[in-house]
Amino acid sequence: MKRWTHPQDFIALLAGIYAFLSPIWTTTTSKATTTMIVLGILTAAIAVVELARPDLLPAEGATALLGVLFFISPWVMGFSGTHPMAWTAWIVGAITFLVGAADLQITRSHHKPAAMS
């Protein structure tokens, strides 16, 4: 698989950057800000790893996991009442999960098990 050619990884990168920057223009709390910055940085970093090493299976699983963490973070971190930031987390989480799950499926389809002798 070629490096730097997977559009789904660019989507995850953009989602991570958006989450990282979202406290600038979204009504937020300190917990929400910290959560979105940390998860955004992790998502963007993993997307860069996926772009550089598209055959690395654990990275795709990590992207899907980060999507789940984004999605549940408003309830776990207690900012579900801060609707603008909660909606940002839910939307970014859904996008990140779908991208990670799809990317994992694509990567697995390119890894064919060796024939047993």
KEKEKOL-804864 format. One record per atom (N, C-alpha, C): x, y, z; residue number from 1; residue in one letter. Coordinates in Angstrom, 2 decimals, always signed. Layout:
! residues N
<x X; y Y; z Z; nr NUM; rest A>
...
END
This chain:
! residues 117
<x +0.84; y -1.17; z +0.00; nr 1; rest M>
<x +0.00; y +0.00; z +0.00; nr 1; rest M>
<x +0.89; y +1.24; z +0.00; nr 1; rest M>
<x +0.51; y +2.22; z -0.80; nr 2; rest K>
<x +1.32; y +3.42; z -0.94; nr 2; rest K>
<x +1.09; y +4.39; z +0.21; nr 2; rest K>
<x +2.18; y +5.05; z +0.59; nr 3; rest R>
<x +2.09; y +6.04; z +1.65; nr 3; rest R>
<x +1.50; y +7.34; z +1.12; nr 3; rest R>
<x +0.84; y +8.08; z +2.04; nr 4; rest W>
<x +0.30; y +9.41; z +1.76; nr 4; rest W>
<x -0.78; y +9.41; z +0.68; nr 4; rest W>
<x -1.46; y +8.29; z +0.47; nr 5; rest T>
<x -2.46; y +8.23; z -0.60; nr 5; rest T>
<x -3.85; y +7.83; z -0.13; nr 5; rest T>
<x -4.09; y +7.75; z +1.15; nr 6; rest H>
<x -5.38; y +7.29; z +1.65; nr 6; rest H>
<x -6.24; y +8.47; z +2.10; nr 6; rest H>
<x -7.28; y +8.79; z +1.34; nr 7; rest P>
<x -8.10; y +9.95; z +1.70; nr 7; rest P>
<x -8.77; y +9.81; z +3.07; nr 7; rest P>
<x -9.09; y +8.59; z +3.48; nr 8; rest Q>
<x -9.73; y +8.40; z +4.77; nr 8; rest Q>
<x -8.81; y +8.84; z +5.91; nr 8; rest Q>
<x -7.51; y +8.68; z +5.75; nr 9; rest D>
<x -6.58; y +9.12; z +6.78; nr 9; rest D>
<x -6.49; y +10.64; z +6.83; nr 9; rest D>
<x -6.65; y +11.30; z +5.70; nr 10; rest F>
<x -6.69; y +12.76; z +5.69; nr 10; rest F>
<x -7.95; y +13.26; z +6.40; nr 10; rest F>
<x -9.04; y +12.51; z +6.27; nr 11; rest I>
<x -10.27; y +12.87; z +6.99; nr 11; rest I>
<x -10.04; y +12.80; z +8.49; nr 11; rest I>
<x -9.39; y +11.73; z +8.96; nr 12; rest A>
<x -9.09; y +11.60; z +10.39; nr 12; rest A>
<x -8.15; y +12.71; z +10.84; nr 12; rest A>
<x -7.18; y +13.07; z +10.01; nr 13; rest L>
<x -6.26; y +14.16; z +10.35; nr 13; rest L>
<x -7.04; y +15.47; z +10.50; nr 13; rest L>
<x -7.92; y +15.76; z +9.56; nr 14; rest L>
<x -8.72; y +16.99; z +9.63; nr 14; rest L>
<x -9.66; y +16.98; z +10.84; nr 14; rest L>
<x -10.23; y +15.83; z +11.15; nr 15; rest A>
<x -11.11; y +15.72; z +12.32; nr 15; rest A>
<x -10.32; y +15.99; z +13.61; nr 15; rest A>
<x -9.11; y +15.45; z +13.70; nr 16; rest G>
<x -8.27; y +15.69; z +14.87; nr 16; rest G>
<x -7.89; y +17.15; z +15.01; nr 16; rest G>
<x -7.53; y +17.78; z +13.90; nr 17; rest I>
<x -7.17; y +19.20; z +13.93; nr 17; rest I>
<x -8.39; y +20.04; z +14.30; nr 17; rest I>
<x -9.54; y +19.71; z +13.73; nr 18; rest Y>
<x -10.77; y +20.44; z +14.05; nr 18; rest Y>
<x -11.08; y +20.32; z +15.55; nr 18; rest Y>
<x -10.99; y +19.11; z +16.10; nr 19; rest A>
<x -11.27; y +18.91; z +17.52; nr 19; rest A>
<x -10.29; y +19.70; z +18.38; nr 19; rest A>
<x -9.02; y +19.68; z +18.01; nr 20; rest F>
<x -7.98; y +20.40; z +18.75; nr 20; rest F>
<x -8.27; y +21.91; z +18.77; nr 20; rest F>
<x -8.71; y +22.44; z +17.64; nr 21; rest L>
<x -8.95; y +23.88; z +17.53; nr 21; rest L>
<x -10.36; y +24.31; z +17.95; nr 21; rest L>
<x -11.28; y +23.38; z +18.09; nr 22; rest S>
<x -12.69; y +23.72; z +18.35; nr 22; rest S>
<x -12.92; y +24.56; z +19.60; nr 22; rest S>
<x -12.13; y +24.44; z +20.67; nr 23; rest P>
<x -12.38; y +25.32; z +21.82; nr 23; rest P>
<x -12.21; y +26.81; z +21.51; nr 23; rest P>
<x -11.54; y +27.13; z +20.43; nr 24; rest I>
<x -11.35; y +28.54; z +20.06; nr 24; rest I>
<x -12.69; y +29.19; z +19.71; nr 24; rest I>
<x -13.56; y +28.49; z +18.99; nr 25; rest W>
<x -14.80; y +29.09; z +18.51; nr 25; rest W>
<x -16.06; y +28.46; z +19.09; nr 25; rest W>
<x -15.92; y +27.54; z +20.03; nr 26; rest T>
<x -17.08; y +26.85; z +20.58; nr 26; rest T>
<x -17.21; y +27.14; z +22.07; nr 26; rest T>
<x -18.43; y +27.33; z +22.54; nr 27; rest T>
<x -18.67; y +27.49; z +23.97; nr 27; rest T>
<x -18.19; y +26.24; z +24.68; nr 27; rest T>
<x -17.39; y +26.41; z +25.72; nr 28; rest T>
<x -16.73; y +25.25; z +26.31; nr 28; rest T>
<x -16.54; y +25.42; z +27.81; nr 28; rest T>
<x -16.07; y +24.34; z +28.44; nr 29; rest T>
<x -15.64; y +24.34; z +29.83; nr 29; rest T>
<x -14.20; y +23.87; z +29.86; nr 29; rest T>
<x -13.56; y +23.95; z +31.02; nr 30; rest S>
<x -12.15; y +23.54; z +31.08; nr 30; rest S>
<x -11.99; y +22.04; z +30.81; nr 30; rest S>
<x -12.89; y +21.21; z +31.33; nr 31; rest K>
<x -12.81; y +19.76; z +31.06; nr 31; rest K>
<x -13.01; y +19.46; z +29.59; nr 31; rest K>
<x -13.98; y +20.14; z +28.98; nr 32; rest A>
<x -14.24; y +19.92; z +27.56; nr 32; rest A>
<x -13.05; y +20.36; z +26.72; nr 32; rest A>
<x -12.48; y +21.51; z +27.07; nr 33; rest T>
<x -11.32; y +22.01; z +26.33; nr 33; rest T>
<x -10.17; y +21.04; z +26.41; nr 33; rest T>
<x -9.85; y +20.59; z +27.61; nr 34; rest T>
<x -8.74; y +19.65; z +27.80; nr 34; rest T>
<x -9.00; y +18.35; z +27.04; nr 34; rest T>
<x -10.20; y +17.83; z +27.14; nr 35; rest T>
<x -10.55; y +16.59; z +26.46; nr 35; rest T>
<x -10.41; y +16.71; z +24.95; nr 35; rest T>
<x -10.96; y +17.77; z +24.40; nr 36; rest M>
<x -10.91; y +17.95; z +22.95; nr 36; rest M>
<x -9.49; y +18.19; z +22.45; nr 36; rest M>
<x -8.69; y +18.90; z +23.21; nr 37; rest I>
<x -7.30; y +19.14; z +22.80; nr 37; rest I>
<x -6.52; y +17.83; z +22.81; nr 37; rest I>
<x -6.63; y +17.07; z +23.89; nr 38; rest V>
<x -5.87; y +15.82; z +24.00; nr 38; rest V>
<x -6.32; y +14.81; z +22.94; nr 38; rest V>
<x -7.62; y +14.59; z +22.83; nr 39; rest L>
<x -8.11; y +13.63; z +21.83; nr 39; rest L>
<x -7.83; y +14.11; z +20.41; nr 39; rest L>
<x -7.90; y +15.40; z +20.18; nr 40; rest G>
<x -7.59; y +15.95; z +18.86; nr 40; rest G>
<x -6.15; y +15.73; z +18.47; nr 40; rest G>
<x -5.24; y +15.99; z +19.41; nr 41; rest I>
<x -3.81; y +15.77; z +19.14; nr 41; rest I>
<x -3.54; y +14.29; z +18.87; nr 41; rest I>
<x -4.11; y +13.42; z +19.70; nr 42; rest L>
<x -3.90; y +11.97; z +19.50; nr 42; rest L>
<x -4.44; y +11.51; z +18.15; nr 42; rest L>
<x -5.62; y +11.99; z +17.79; nr 43; rest T>
<x -6.22; y +11.60; z +16.51; nr 43; rest T>
<x -5.38; y +12.08; z +15.33; nr 43; rest T>
<x -4.95; y +13.33; z +15.38; nr 44; rest A>
<x -4.12; y +13.87; z +14.30; nr 44; rest A>
<x -2.79; y +13.12; z +14.21; nr 44; rest A>
<x -2.18; y +12.82; z +15.35; nr 45; rest A>
<x -0.90; y +12.11; z +15.35; nr 45; rest A>
<x -1.05; y +10.70; z +14.77; nr 45; rest A>
<x -2.10; y +10.00; z +15.16; nr 46; rest I>
<x -2.31; y +8.66; z +14.64; nr 46; rest I>
<x -2.62; y +8.71; z +13.15; nr 46; rest I>
<x -3.35; y +9.73; z +12.70; nr 47; rest A>
<x -3.63; y +9.86; z +11.27; nr 47; rest A>
<x -2.34; y +10.06; z +10.48; nr 47; rest A>
<x -1.41; y +10.83; z +11.02; nr 48; rest V>
<x -0.12; y +11.01; z +10.34; nr 48; rest V>
<x +0.63; y +9.69; z +10.28; nr 48; rest V>
<x +0.59; y +8.91; z +11.38; nr 49; rest V>
<x +1.23; y +7.59; z +11.38; nr 49; rest V>
<x +0.59; y +6.70; z +10.31; nr 49; rest V>
<x -0.73; y +6.73; z +10.21; nr 50; rest E>
<x -1.43; y +5.92; z +9.20; nr 50; rest E>
<x -1.07; y +6.35; z +7.79; nr 50; rest E>
<x -0.91; y +7.64; z +7.59; nr 51; rest L>
<x -0.52; y +8.13; z +6.26; nr 51; rest L>
<x +0.90; y +7.68; z +5.91; nr 51; rest L>
<x +1.78; y +7.70; z +6.89; nr 52; rest A>
<x +3.17; y +7.30; z +6.66; nr 52; rest A>
<x +3.34; y +5.79; z +6.59; nr 52; rest A>
<x +2.57; y +5.05; z +7.38; nr 53; rest R>
<x +2.66; y +3.59; z +7.43; nr 53; rest R>
<x +1.28; y +2.98; z +7.25; nr 53; rest R>
<x +0.73; y +2.96; z +6.05; nr 54; rest P>
<x -0.64; y +2.50; z +5.84; nr 54; rest P>
<x -0.86; y +1.02; z +6.14; nr 54; rest P>
<x +0.21; y +0.26; z +6.28; nr 55; rest D>
<x +0.07; y -1.17; z +6.53; nr 55; rest D>
<x +0.09; y -1.50; z +8.02; nr 55; rest D>
<x +0.10; y -0.51; z +8.88; nr 56; rest L>
<x +0.21; y -0.71; z +10.32; nr 56; rest L>
<x -1.19; y -0.91; z +10.92; nr 56; rest L>
<x -1.57; y -2.14; z +11.16; nr 57; rest L>
<x -2.91; y -2.48; z +11.64; nr 57; rest L>
<x -3.29; y -1.82; z +12.96; nr 57; rest L>
<x -2.43; y -1.77; z +13.97; nr 58; rest P>
<x -2.86; y -1.18; z +15.24; nr 58; rest P>
<x -3.27; y +0.29; z +15.14; nr 58; rest P>
<x -2.73; y +1.02; z +14.18; nr 59; rest A>
<x -3.07; y +2.43; z +14.05; nr 59; rest A>
<x -4.54; y +2.61; z +13.67; nr 59; rest A>
<x -5.05; y +1.78; z +12.77; nr 60; rest E>
<x -6.46; y +1.89; z +12.38; nr 60; rest E>
<x -7.37; y +1.56; z +13.54; nr 60; rest E>
<x -7.00; y +0.56; z +14.31; nr 61; rest G>
<x -7.79; y +0.23; z +15.49; nr 61; rest G>
<x -7.77; y +1.36; z +16.50; nr 61; rest G>
<x -6.65; y +2.05; z +16.61; nr 62; rest A>
<x -6.55; y +3.18; z +17.53; nr 62; rest A>
<x -7.44; y +4.33; z +17.07; nr 62; rest A>
<x -7.54; y +4.54; z +15.77; nr 63; rest T>
<x -8.41; y +5.61; z +15.26; nr 63; rest T>
<x -9.86; y +5.32; z +15.60; nr 63; rest T>
<x -10.29; y +4.10; z +15.41; nr 64; rest A>
<x -11.66; y +3.72; z +15.75; nr 64; rest A>
<x -11.90; y +3.88; z +17.25; nr 64; rest A>
<x -10.92; y +3.48; z +18.07; nr 65; rest L>
<x -11.04; y +3.63; z +19.52; nr 65; rest L>
<x -11.13; y +5.10; z +19.91; nr 65; rest L>
<x -10.34; y +5.95; z +19.29; nr 66; rest L>
<x -10.42; y +7.38; z +19.58; nr 66; rest L>
<x -11.78; y +7.93; z +19.20; nr 66; rest L>
<x -12.37; y +7.41; z +18.13; nr 67; rest G>
<x -13.73; y +7.83; z +17.77; nr 67; rest G>
<x -14.72; y +7.51; z +18.88; nr 67; rest G>
<x -14.59; y +6.33; z +19.45; nr 68; rest V>
<x -15.46; y +5.95; z +20.57; nr 68; rest V>
<x -15.21; y +6.87; z +21.77; nr 68; rest V>
<x -13.93; y +7.14; z +22.06; nr 69; rest L>
<x -13.60; y +8.03; z +23.18; nr 69; rest L>
<x -14.17; y +9.43; z +22.98; nr 69; rest L>
<x -14.07; y +9.95; z +21.76; nr 70; rest F>
<x -14.69; y +11.24; z +21.47; nr 70; rest F>
<x -16.18; y +11.19; z +21.76; nr 70; rest F>
<x -16.83; y +10.13; z +21.26; nr 71; rest F>
<x -18.28; y +10.04; z +21.36; nr 71; rest F>
<x -18.76; y +9.96; z +22.81; nr 71; rest F>
<x -18.07; y +9.21; z +23.66; nr 72; rest I>
<x -18.51; y +9.07; z +25.05; nr 72; rest I>
<x -17.96; y +10.17; z +25.97; nr 72; rest I>
<x -17.02; y +10.94; z +25.49; nr 73; rest S>
<x -16.38; y +11.94; z +26.35; nr 73; rest S>
<x -17.32; y +12.97; z +26.96; nr 73; rest S>
<x -18.36; y +13.44; z +26.28; nr 74; rest P>
<x -19.24; y +14.40; z +26.95; nr 74; rest P>
<x -19.89; y +13.85; z +28.23; nr 74; rest P>
<x -20.24; y +12.57; z +28.22; nr 75; rest W>
<x -20.84; y +11.99; z +29.41; nr 75; rest W>
<x -19.78; y +11.64; z +30.45; nr 75; rest W>
<x -18.69; y +11.06; z +30.01; nr 76; rest V>
<x -17.64; y +10.64; z +30.95; nr 76; rest V>
<x -16.98; y +11.85; z +31.61; nr 76; rest V>
<x -16.71; y +12.88; z +30.84; nr 77; rest M>
<x -16.01; y +14.05; z +31.37; nr 77; rest M>
<x -16.97; y +15.13; z +31.89; nr 77; rest M>
<x -18.26; y +14.91; z +31.76; nr 78; rest G>
<x -19.26; y +15.79; z +32.36; nr 78; rest G>
<x -19.51; y +17.09; z +31.62; nr 78; rest G>
<x -19.38; y +17.09; z +30.31; nr 79; rest F>
<x -19.71; y +18.31; z +29.58; nr 79; rest F>
<x -20.83; y +18.11; z +28.57; nr 79; rest F>
<x -21.68; y +17.11; z +28.81; nr 80; rest S>
<x -22.81; y +16.89; z +27.90; nr 80; rest S>
<x -23.81; y +18.04; z +27.96; nr 80; rest S>
<x -23.81; y +18.81; z +29.04; nr 81; rest G>
<x -24.68; y +19.97; z +29.14; nr 81; rest G>
<x -24.17; y +21.17; z +28.35; nr 81; rest G>
<x -22.91; y +21.14; z +27.99; nr 82; rest T>
<x -22.33; y +22.20; z +27.15; nr 82; rest T>
<x -22.55; y +21.76; z +25.71; nr 82; rest T>
<x -23.75; y +22.04; z +25.21; nr 83; rest H>
<x -24.21; y +21.48; z +23.94; nr 83; rest H>
<x -23.29; y +21.72; z +22.75; nr 83; rest H>
<x -22.76; y +22.92; z +22.54; nr 84; rest P>
<x -21.90; y +23.11; z +21.36; nr 84; rest P>
<x -20.67; y +22.18; z +21.37; nr 84; rest P>
<x -20.02; y +22.05; z +22.52; nr 85; rest M>
<x -18.83; y +21.20; z +22.59; nr 85; rest M>
<x -19.22; y +19.72; z +22.59; nr 85; rest M>
<x -20.34; y +19.38; z +23.21; nr 86; rest A>
<x -20.79; y +17.99; z +23.21; nr 86; rest A>
<x -21.10; y +17.55; z +21.78; nr 86; rest A>
<x -21.80; y +18.39; z +21.01; nr 87; rest W>
<x -22.11; y +18.04; z +19.63; nr 87; rest W>
<x -20.85; y +17.92; z +18.79; nr 87; rest W>
<x -19.89; y +18.78; z +19.07; nr 88; rest T>
<x -18.61; y +18.68; z +18.36; nr 88; rest T>
<x -17.96; y +17.33; z +18.64; nr 88; rest T>
<x -17.96; y +16.92; z +19.91; nr 89; rest A>
<x -17.37; y +15.63; z +20.29; nr 89; rest A>
<x -18.12; y +14.47; z +19.65; nr 89; rest A>
<x -19.44; y +14.54; z +19.62; nr 90; rest W>
<x -20.24; y +13.45; z +19.05; nr 90; rest W>
<x -20.01; y +13.34; z +17.54; nr 90; rest W>
<x -19.99; y +14.46; z +16.86; nr 91; rest I>
<x -19.81; y +14.43; z +15.40; nr 91; rest I>
<x -18.40; y +14.00; z +15.03; nr 91; rest I>
<x -17.41; y +14.59; z +15.69; nr 92; rest V>
<x -16.01; y +14.19; z +15.43; nr 92; rest V>
<x -15.81; y +12.73; z +15.79; nr 92; rest V>
<x -16.43; y +12.28; z +16.88; nr 93; rest G>
<x -16.32; y +10.88; z +17.28; nr 93; rest G>
<x -16.90; y +9.93; z +16.26; nr 93; rest G>
<x -18.07; y +10.26; z +15.75; nr 94; rest A>
<x -18.71; y +9.40; z +14.74; nr 94; rest A>
<x -17.87; y +9.34; z +13.48; nr 94; rest A>
<x -17.38; y +10.49; z +13.03; nr 95; rest I>
<x -16.55; y +10.53; z +11.82; nr 95; rest I>
<x -15.27; y +9.74; z +12.04; nr 95; rest I>
<x -14.61; y +9.97; z +13.17; nr 96; rest T>
<x -13.34; y +9.29; z +13.45; nr 96; rest T>
<x -13.53; y +7.79; z +13.57; nr 96; rest T>
<x -14.61; y +7.37; z +14.22; nr 97; rest F>
<x -14.88; y +5.93; z +14.33; nr 97; rest F>
<x -15.11; y +5.30; z +12.97; nr 97; rest F>
<x -15.95; y +5.93; z +12.15; nr 98; rest L>
<x -16.25; y +5.39; z +10.83; nr 98; rest L>
<x -15.00; y +5.32; z +9.96; nr 98; rest L>
<x -14.18; y +6.35; z +10.01; nr 99; rest V>
<x -12.93; y +6.36; z +9.23; nr 99; rest V>
<x -12.00; y +5.25; z +9.72; nr 99; rest V>
<x -11.85; y +5.11; z +11.03; nr 100; rest G>
<x -10.98; y +4.08; z +11.58; nr 100; rest G>
<x -11.46; y +2.68; z +11.25; nr 100; rest G>
<x -12.77; y +2.46; z +11.36; nr 101; rest A>
<x -13.33; y +1.14; z +11.05; nr 101; rest A>
<x -13.18; y +0.82; z +9.56; nr 101; rest A>
<x -13.45; y +1.79; z +8.71; nr 102; rest A>
<x -13.30; y +1.56; z +7.26; nr 102; rest A>
<x -11.84; y +1.33; z +6.89; nr 102; rest A>
<x -10.95; y +2.10; z +7.49; nr 103; rest D>
<x -9.52; y +1.95; z +7.20; nr 103; rest D>
<x -9.01; y +0.60; z +7.68; nr 103; rest D>
<x -9.50; y +0.15; z +8.81; nr 104; rest L>
<x -9.12; y -1.17; z +9.33; nr 104; rest L>
<x -9.56; y -2.25; z +8.36; nr 104; rest L>
<x -10.76; y -2.11; z +7.82; nr 105; rest Q>
<x -11.27; y -3.09; z +6.85; nr 105; rest Q>
<x -10.42; y -3.10; z +5.58; nr 105; rest Q>
<x -10.05; y -1.91; z +5.09; nr 106; rest I>
<x -9.22; y -1.80; z +3.89; nr 106; rest I>
<x -7.85; y -2.43; z +4.13; nr 106; rest I>
<x -7.24; y -2.11; z +5.26; nr 107; rest T>
<x -5.91; y -2.63; z +5.57; nr 107; rest T>
<x -5.95; y -4.15; z +5.72; nr 107; rest T>
<x -6.97; y -4.66; z +6.37; nr 108; rest R>
<x -7.08; y -6.12; z +6.54; nr 108; rest R>
<x -7.26; y -6.82; z +5.20; nr 108; rest R>
<x -7.97; y -6.19; z +4.28; nr 109; rest S>
<x -8.18; y -6.83; z +2.98; nr 109; rest S>
<x -6.89; y -6.89; z +2.17; nr 109; rest S>
<x -5.93; y -6.01; z +2.47; nr 110; rest H>
<x -4.65; y -6.03; z +1.77; nr 110; rest H>
<x -3.65; y -6.99; z +2.41; nr 110; rest H>
<x -3.93; y -7.43; z +3.64; nr 111; rest H>
<x -3.08; y -8.41; z +4.32; nr 111; rest H>
<x -3.68; y -9.79; z +4.09; nr 111; rest H>
<x -3.12; y -10.51; z +3.20; nr 112; rest K>
<x -3.61; y -11.85; z +2.91; nr 112; rest K>
<x -2.77; y -12.85; z +3.71; nr 112; rest K>
<x -3.42; y -13.77; z +4.41; nr 113; rest P>
<x -2.66; y -14.75; z +5.17; nr 113; rest P>
<x -1.83; y -15.64; z +4.25; nr 113; rest P>
<x -0.67; y -16.01; z +4.74; nr 114; rest A>
<x +0.24; y -16.88; z +3.97; nr 114; rest A>
<x -0.38; y -18.26; z +3.83; nr 114; rest A>
<x -0.18; y -18.87; z +2.68; nr 115; rest A>
<x -0.70; y -20.20; z +2.44; nr 115; rest A>
<x +0.02; y -21.21; z +3.31; nr 115; rest A>
<x -0.74; y -22.12; z +3.88; nr 116; rest M>
<x -0.15; y -23.14; z +4.74; nr 116; rest M>
<x +0.31; y -24.30; z +3.87; nr 116; rest M>
<x +1.47; y -24.81; z +4.14; nr 117; rest S>
<x +2.00; y -25.91; z +3.34; nr 117; rest S>
<x +1.61; y -27.23; z +3.93; nr 117; rest S>
END
